Structure formats: C-alpha cells, structure tokens
Amino acid sequence: MFEAKMDNTYMTINQVAEHLSVSVANINRWRRNRDFPAARQFSPGCVRWRRSDLLEWEESRATCFVIALDDQDEPAMSLVSAA
C-alpha cells in the first residue's frame, strides 16, 4: 500500500484500460457511474489518472476466485476482480 501512495505516474485512458484488462467503454461507464477514481484534466483533451489512485481503488475492490477448465480439462484457479 505504501508503494501505491508514492507512485505519481499518470496514465492515459488506454493505459488504464490495458492495465485493468477492460475496454475504454468500461472505464467511461464507471466514470459516469462515479465508481472509478477521479481523473485529472491537465488541459482540454488531456485527461490522466494517477497510478497510485488506481492501485488504491483496485485494492479496495472485492475479489473472488474462479475455477475454470483449461484446454486439457485441468482445473485452473485464478483471481478475478469483482469490478
């Protein structure tokens, strides 16, 4: 958690979407619903998110384990965000 508070790197919406493995449309929907960290607007058309805000938001989200079968019908467990 301490590292997240110290990271003042700013990310574009495309970088945020890639980091979270979601579409830009999802990010925009979360923003409209006010269920996402606030972006900073540096100038018209220049909107960025502070990486530390995103990491803190991710940590606050509920998570669950999902079990799925891989190509060889072997159980695989992965951590999935409930966001």
LUMKOL-735906 format. One record per residue: chain; residue number from 1; residue in three letters; x, y, z of N, C-alpha, C in turn. Coordinates in nm, 3 decimals, always signed. Last residue first. Layout:
BEGIN
   mol   seq   type       n_x       n_y       n_z      ca_x      ca_y      ca_z       c_x       c_y       c_z
     A   NUM    ALA         X         Y         Z         X         Y         Z         X         Y         Z
...
END
This chain:
BEGIN
   mol   seq   type       n_x       n_y       n_z      ca_x      ca_y      ca_z       c_x       c_y       c_z
     A    83    ALA    -1.499    -0.612    -0.991    -1.537    -0.482    -1.050    -1.605    -0.499    -1.182
     A    82    ALA    -1.394    -0.829    -0.878    -1.539    -0.825    -0.888    -1.588    -0.697    -0.951
     A    81    SER    -1.112    -0.980    -1.030    -1.171    -0.865    -0.962    -1.321    -0.867    -0.981
     A    80    VAL    -0.991    -1.303    -0.972    -1.065    -1.214    -1.061    -1.123    -1.100    -0.978
     A    79    LEU    -0.742    -1.543    -0.980    -0.802    -1.436    -0.902    -0.865    -1.337    -0.997
     A    78    SER    -0.788    -1.886    -1.077    -0.732    -1.752    -1.096    -0.809    -1.652    -1.012
     A    77    MET    -0.714    -2.221    -1.135    -0.772    -2.124    -1.046    -0.707    -1.989    -1.072
     A    76    ALA    -0.807    -2.495    -1.328    -0.717    -2.380    -1.316    -0.787    -2.277    -1.228
     A    75    PRO    -0.824    -2.842    -1.387    -0.874    -2.726    -1.315    -0.768    -2.616    -1.307
     A    74    GLU    -0.791    -2.957    -1.719    -0.731    -2.950    -1.587    -0.788    -2.827    -1.515
     A    73    ASP    -0.856    -2.992    -1.985    -0.954    -3.028    -1.883    -0.893    -3.037    -1.743
     A    72    GLN    -0.676    -2.870    -2.146    -0.655    -3.012    -2.120    -0.746    -3.062    -2.008
     A    71    ASP    -0.743    -2.601    -2.153    -0.756    -2.680    -2.276    -0.743    -2.830    -2.252
     A    70    ASP    -0.892    -2.566    -1.823    -0.807    -2.521    -1.933    -0.825    -2.614    -2.052
     A    69    LEU    -1.180    -2.476    -1.645    -1.102    -2.583    -1.706    -1.019    -2.525    -1.818
     A    68    ALA    -1.185    -2.267    -1.352    -1.223    -2.297    -1.490    -1.136    -2.411    -1.540
     A    67    ILE    -1.283    -2.086    -1.076    -1.222    -2.210    -1.122    -1.275    -2.241    -1.261
     A    66    VAL    -1.207    -1.786    -0.928    -1.287    -1.851    -1.031    -1.212    -1.976    -1.074
     A    65    PHE    -1.229    -1.600    -0.631    -1.158    -1.699    -0.709    -1.254    -1.765    -0.807
     A    64    CYS    -1.266    -1.242    -0.601    -1.311    -1.379    -0.579    -1.225    -1.472    -0.664
     A    63    THR    -1.268    -0.920    -0.440    -1.216    -1.017    -0.536    -1.272    -1.155    -0.504
     A    62    ALA    -1.366    -0.580    -0.414    -1.380    -0.719    -0.372    -1.326    -0.810    -0.480
     A    61    ARG    -1.141    -0.303    -0.412    -1.245    -0.381    -0.478    -1.248    -0.523    -0.423
     A    60    SER    -0.922    -0.180    -0.306    -1.048    -0.166    -0.234    -1.160    -0.251    -0.292
     A    59    GLU    -0.721    -0.221    -0.488    -0.711    -0.289    -0.360    -0.843    -0.284    -0.283
     A    58    GLU    -0.806    -0.044    -0.690    -0.804    -0.189    -0.713    -0.802    -0.266    -0.583
     A    57    TRP    -0.765    +0.202    -0.561    -0.900    +0.162    -0.599    -0.907    +0.011    -0.621
     A    56    GLU    -0.484    +0.197    -0.545    -0.564    +0.202    -0.422    -0.708    +0.158    -0.449
     A    55    LEU    -0.423    +0.201    -0.816    -0.382    +0.087    -0.734    -0.461    +0.082    -0.605
     A    54    LEU    -0.531    +0.452    -0.888    -0.583    +0.329    -0.948    -0.547    +0.207    -0.865
     A    53    ASP    -0.371    +0.624    -0.740    -0.516    +0.624    -0.718    -0.578    +0.496    -0.772
     A    52    SER    -0.121    +0.571    -0.854    -0.143    +0.538    -0.712    -0.292    +0.535    -0.679
     A    51    ARG    -0.150    +0.675    -1.112    -0.137    +0.530    -1.093    -0.165    +0.491    -0.948
     A    50    ARG    -0.385    +0.914    -1.192    -0.264    +0.887    -1.115    -0.261    +0.739    -1.083
     A    49    TRP    -0.499    +0.961    -1.520    -0.523    +0.905    -1.387    -0.390    +0.883    -1.319
     A    48    ARG    -0.578    +1.238    -1.740    -0.490    +1.132    -1.692    -0.534    +1.087    -1.553
     A    47    VAL    -0.654    +1.413    -2.031    -0.706    +1.358    -1.906    -0.618    +1.241    -1.866
     A    46    CYS    -0.665    +1.644    -2.246    -0.553    +1.576    -2.178    -0.598    +1.534    -2.038
     A    45    GLY    -0.871    +1.793    -2.350    -0.830    +1.673    -2.422    -0.715    +1.597    -2.359
     A    44    PRO    -0.753    +2.087    -2.210    -0.861    +2.026    -2.289    -0.809    +1.906    -2.368
     A    43    SER    -0.531    +1.974    -1.946    -0.570    +2.071    -2.048    -0.686    +2.010    -2.125
     A    42    PHE    -0.544    +1.803    -1.734    -0.432    +1.895    -1.741    -0.456    +2.006    -1.843
     A    41    GLN    -0.758    +1.658    -1.521    -0.757    +1.718    -1.653    -0.649    +1.826    -1.655
     A    40    ARG    -0.757    +1.348    -1.364    -0.709    +1.486    -1.360    -0.704    +1.540    -1.502
     A    39    ALA    -1.029    +1.143    -1.254    -0.918    +1.175    -1.345    -0.877    +1.319    -1.322
     A    38    ALA    -1.120    +0.958    -0.967    -1.130    +1.080    -1.047    -1.005    +1.099    -1.133
     A    37    PRO    -1.186    +0.606    -0.978    -1.108    +0.722    -0.930    -1.122    +0.842    -1.025
     A    36    PHE    -1.530    +0.509    -1.002    -1.393    +0.500    -1.051    -1.316    +0.620    -0.998
     A    35    ASP    -1.802    +0.541    -1.016    -1.750    +0.422    -0.949    -1.604    +0.399    -0.990
     A    34    ARG    -1.971    +0.718    -1.144    -1.890    +0.765    -1.031    -1.839    +0.649    -0.947
     A    33    ASN    -2.083    +0.649    -1.377    -2.149    +0.598    -1.256    -2.077    +0.643    -1.128
     A    32    ARG    -1.895    +0.757    -1.551    -2.032    +0.813    -1.549    -2.106    +0.773    -1.422
     A    31    ARG    -1.681    +0.582    -1.493    -1.669    +0.726    -1.465    -1.808    +0.790    -1.456
     A    30    TRP    -1.781    +0.342    -1.588    -1.750    +0.354    -1.446    -1.739    +0.501    -1.405
     A    29    ARG    -1.792    +0.412    -1.862    -1.915    +0.380    -1.789    -1.892    +0.393    -1.639
     A    28    ASN    -1.518    +0.446    -1.918    -1.610    +0.559    -1.931    -1.741    +0.535    -1.858
     A    27    ILE    -1.430    +0.183    -1.876    -1.375    +0.293    -1.795    -1.472    +0.411    -1.799
     A    26    ASN    -1.575    +0.052    -2.078    -1.597    +0.019    -1.936    -1.548    +0.131    -1.846
     A    25    ALA    -1.459    +0.168    -2.305    -1.602    +0.189    -2.278    -1.635    +0.158    -2.132
     A    24    VAL    -1.207    +0.061    -2.298    -1.220    +0.204    -2.271    -1.366    +0.237    -2.239
     A    23    SER    -1.221    -0.266    -2.142    -1.231    -0.174    -2.256    -1.236    -0.029    -2.208
     A    22    VAL    -0.969    -0.420    -1.934    -1.107    -0.386    -1.968    -1.105    -0.292    -2.087
     A    21    SER    -0.730    -0.461    -1.793    -0.781    -0.563    -1.885    -0.930    -0.544    -1.912
     A    20    LEU    -0.606    -0.264    -1.651    -0.717    -0.333    -1.585    -0.778    -0.446    -1.669
     A    19    HIS    -0.414    -0.182    -1.838    -0.372    -0.224    -1.704    -0.481    -0.307    -1.635
     A    18    GLU    -0.581    -0.100    -2.048    -0.490    -0.214    -2.066    -0.447    -0.269    -1.930
     A    17    ALA    -0.708    +0.119    -1.928    -0.788    +0.006    -1.977    -0.700    -0.118    -1.993
     A    16    VAL    -0.483    +0.282    -1.880    -0.565    +0.235    -1.768    -0.646    +0.112    -1.811
     A    15    GLN    -0.399    +0.332    -2.140    -0.309    +0.262    -2.048    -0.386    +0.205    -1.930
     A    14    ASN    -0.624    +0.473    -2.232    -0.586    +0.347    -2.297    -0.492    +0.266    -2.208
     A    13    ILE    -0.619    +0.698    -2.068    -0.733    +0.606    -2.058    -0.700    +0.472    -2.124
     A    12    THR    -0.282    +0.735    -1.933    -0.391    +0.769    -2.025    -0.504    +0.669    -2.008
     A    11    MET    -0.143    +0.806    -1.610    -0.174    +0.712    -1.718    -0.288    +0.765    -1.803
     A    10    TYR    +0.131    +0.923    -1.415    +0.000    +0.946    -1.472    -0.020    +0.859    -1.595
     A     9    THR    +0.292    +0.847    -1.109    +0.289    +0.832    -1.254    +0.147    +0.852    -1.303
     A     8    ASN    +0.338    +0.856    -0.839    +0.266    +0.968    -0.900    +0.273    +0.964    -1.052
     A     7    ASP    +0.351    +0.647    -0.583    +0.359    +0.642    -0.729    +0.274    +0.752    -0.791
     A     6    MET    +0.308    +0.638    -0.312    +0.426    +0.710    -0.357    +0.434    +0.719    -0.510
     A     5    LYS    +0.092    +0.478    -0.270    +0.078    +0.618    -0.233    +0.195    +0.701    -0.286
     A     4    ALA    +0.197    +0.231    -0.347    +0.091    +0.291    -0.426    +0.078    +0.440    -0.395
     A     3    GLU    +0.376    +0.174    -0.138    +0.427    +0.199    -0.273    +0.322    +0.270    -0.358
     A     2    PHE    +0.198    +0.124    +0.073    +0.286    +0.240    +0.079    +0.339    +0.276    -0.058
     A     1    MET    +0.082    -0.119    +0.000    +0.000    +0.000    +0.000    +0.086    +0.125    +0.000
END
